[in-house]
Amino acid sequence: MARPRVFVTQPIAESALARLRAVADVEVNQDSSRVLDKAKLIEAVKRCDILLSLLHDTVDADVLAANPNLKAVSSMNITQDRIDLAEATRRGIPVTNIPAIVTEATADIAFGLLLSVARNIAYGDKLFRSGIYPGSQSNHLAGAAVFGKTLGLVGCGRIGQAVARRAHGFGMTVLYADPNRLSPTDEAKHNVLYRSFDDLLREGDFISLHPQLTPATRHLMSERQFALMKPSAFVINTSRGPVIDEAALVQALQQKKIAGAGLDVYEHEPAVPPELVAMPNVVLTPHLGSAVFELREGMAHVVVDNTIALIEGGPPVSCLNPDVLKKLF
């Protein structure tokens, strides 16, 4: 029997690829600088049995329909974002995923954005590289204090709790709003104080967003919510882009209703409103939440574990639609 053909949408850890090449013919798109466009993704799907996709890949109905013999999608995704799971299930295509192993790395990015936007680190770097040195005691790049300030967590699950641990190292008071309030024991354990969502927005010097993306949380932060925040407050988003109404964010920043923003995710990723790009009080990173070498290698091995399991007929580590699992080869 011919070896299964696997297409990998961007390079992953070589140690993981070596394991995959032992059981399959593997083609890797070698350009790691940009997301593979839809037309090229469709062409690749036509010539593979298993698509190994990353979080940024949109695997919609058109992609799934490109190859009637596509046997599986092995995804480096925790949730079904960007994958048409209903269509995959209708076609009998299993979609595997990875467990939630990005907590600490994402919390690092959230706190890094907070520090960078508050203290003008990214903007100062840009100015200095362009030859501008305002002077060590100039107010030109004076920013906001972080130590001792109040952090508001929207969502206090794994990542929210990890951000709280970092905030306590900076002497911050940590508030949280969550539909599922923690027990008094857990609130004490994590040293967090519960607030209603509106009160959190009113009190926080920094608002860090950590909800799952659902219909209820889409545009959770919009015109009304930004109006509740302090004019001196910053919003940080490392969850999912559509949690923020970016048009409302642009307006809030232009009208100085809030002081700034640190963003790792975007409503129409990878597109970013040009107004945000031009603002010195906005720090933008290209979805770096899990961009840690050791973590990415571990993630790649989980995806390869899933792929090998599908090829060998065993159960994958995790599958988003397990009802369609069957012997594929």
Secondary structure, 3 states (H helix, E strand, C coil): CCCCEEEECCCCCHHHHHHHHCCCEEEECCCCCCCCCHHHHHHHHHCCCEEEECCCCCECHHHHHCCCCCCEEEECCCCCCCECHHHHHHCCCCEECCCCCCHHHHHHHHHHHHHHHHCCHHHHHHHHHCCCCCCCCCCCCCCCCCCCCEEEEECCCHHHHHHHHHHHCCCCEEEEECCCCCCHHHHHHHCCEECCHHHHHHHCCEEEECCCCCCCCCCCECHHHHHHCCCCCEEEECCCHHHECHHHHHHHHHCCCCCEEEECCCCECCECCHHHHHCCCEEECCCCCCCCHHHHHHHHHHHHHHHHHHHHCCCCCCECCHHHCCCCC
